Amino acid sequence: MKLFDKTIEEKINIDFYGFSHMCLSYFDISFDVDQSFAETIMQKERVINKTVVVDSNVIIDGKSHSFAMLITQFILPYYDVENSLKIEKSLDDNVSALNKNLDVMVEKTAMRPYCSNGMMSGLSVSLDDNYVMIEDYDDEFDTSNDSWENIMVDDISIYLNKTKSILVCKNK
């Protein structure tokens, strides 16, 4: 991965989490950086999670691509968007066909929606309200200035910088 004109020779880990409650699923994207690079991240004016997706490049199959390509090529296919949109376009728009439409969705996707306002209506790919987490188990980062807030009740293990959307975890 290349970010801020620095090449990071680490694998990008992608973990998927899916929940039946409220139909929530998300991907956790992580990679390791050294302390000096983490300090560079903290000094930048921009919110880092958006910078990673918009301004960085990753190597996929030996070729350099934008980080966004990683999302569109490897993450979105999980949701089978193309097939879902094709099915949705084939449905009857008449309210009287609602039950029939739900049956068609079950038959073609093996999923029973709880409503029919569009199969892909709840799908969003967003970086909003996400934080970069830095694991600082050796206490190398200074979190004592006013931009950091201890967000734990009983100890001082996790600090938040709201402006930059960064969490620093001090204890394992």
C-alpha positions, -999 to 999 in steps of 0.1 A, spaced: 0 0 0 12 35 -8 0 64 14 15 99 19 43 90 -6 54 61 17 51 24 7 38 1 34 49 -35 28 21 -51 48 -8 -72 39 -42 -56 42 -65 -77 64 -103 -76 57 -126 -91 83 -164 -94 76 -190 -91 104 -226 -97 97 -256 -93 121 -292 -104 115 -304 -76 138 -312 -46 117 -295 -63 87 -261 -48 96 -229 -60 81 -195 -43 80 -159 -49 69 -130 -42 92 -99 -32 72 -66 -33 90 -29 -31 83 2 -26 104 24 5 103 55 15 123 55 42 150 69 69 128 42 64 102 15 64 129 29 97 141 27 110 105 -10 100 104 -17 119 136 0 150 123 -21 152 91 -48 178 89 -72 154 71 -93 127 85 -71 96 78 -99 70 71 -111 91 41 -75 97 30 -68 59 30 -96 52 6 -93 83 -16 -55 89 -18 -38 56 -14 -29 28 -37 -28 -10 -31 -12 -38 -50 -38 -63 -63 -26 -92 -84 8 -75 -89 -8 -42 -102 -12 -9 -85 -49 2 -80 -67 28 -59 -78 16 -25 -114 22 -37 -108 -5 -63 -102 -29 -34 -137 -21 -22 -155 -23 -55 -136 -54 -68 -135 -75 -36 -161 -63 -11 -191 -52 -31 -194 -85 -50 -203 -101 -17 -236 -83 -19 -243 -95 -55 -255 -60 -64 -258 -66 -101 -281 -97 -97 -301 -80 -70 -307 -49 -92 -317 -72 -121 -343 -90 -98 -355 -57 -85 -361 -43 -120 -382 -74 -128 -406 -69 -99 -441 -55 -103 -444 -18 -91 -481 -23 -82 -488 -24 -44 -511 -53 -49 -481 -74 -61 -462 -69 -28 -466 -105 -15 -458 -119 -50 -427 -96 -51 -415 -109 -16 -420 -145 -28 -399 -137 -59 -371 -122 -38 -371 -153 -15 -370 -176 -45 -342 -159 -63 -320 -148 -34 -329 -171 -5 -335 -140 17 -368 -129 30 -369 -91 34 -391 -77 61 -403 -50 37 -401 -42 0 -388 -7 -5 -361 -19 -28 -337 -48 -23 -306 -25 -23 -322 5 -6 -303 0 27 -269 -6 11 -244 21 17 -207 21 14 -195 48 37 -166 59 58 -186 82 80 -185 76 118 -155 53 115 -123 56 134 -87 47 129 -75 26 158 -39 27 168 -27 0 192 -1 17 214 6 -10 240 42 3 246 28 38 254 48 56 227 22 82 217 15 113 237 -22 115 244 -19 141 272 -28 172 253 -63 187 250 -71 171 216 -73 136 233 -101 125 256 -100 94 278 -132 76 269 -130 48 295 -148 50 328 -126 29 350 -92 32 335 -70 52 311 -67 26 283 -85 42 253 -81 78 241 -102 95 214 -92 124 191 -127 134 177 -113 160 153 -91 134 135 -113 103 142 -84 84 158 -86 61 188 -55 51 206 -56 19 227 -30 18 255 -38 -17 270 -42 -51 254 
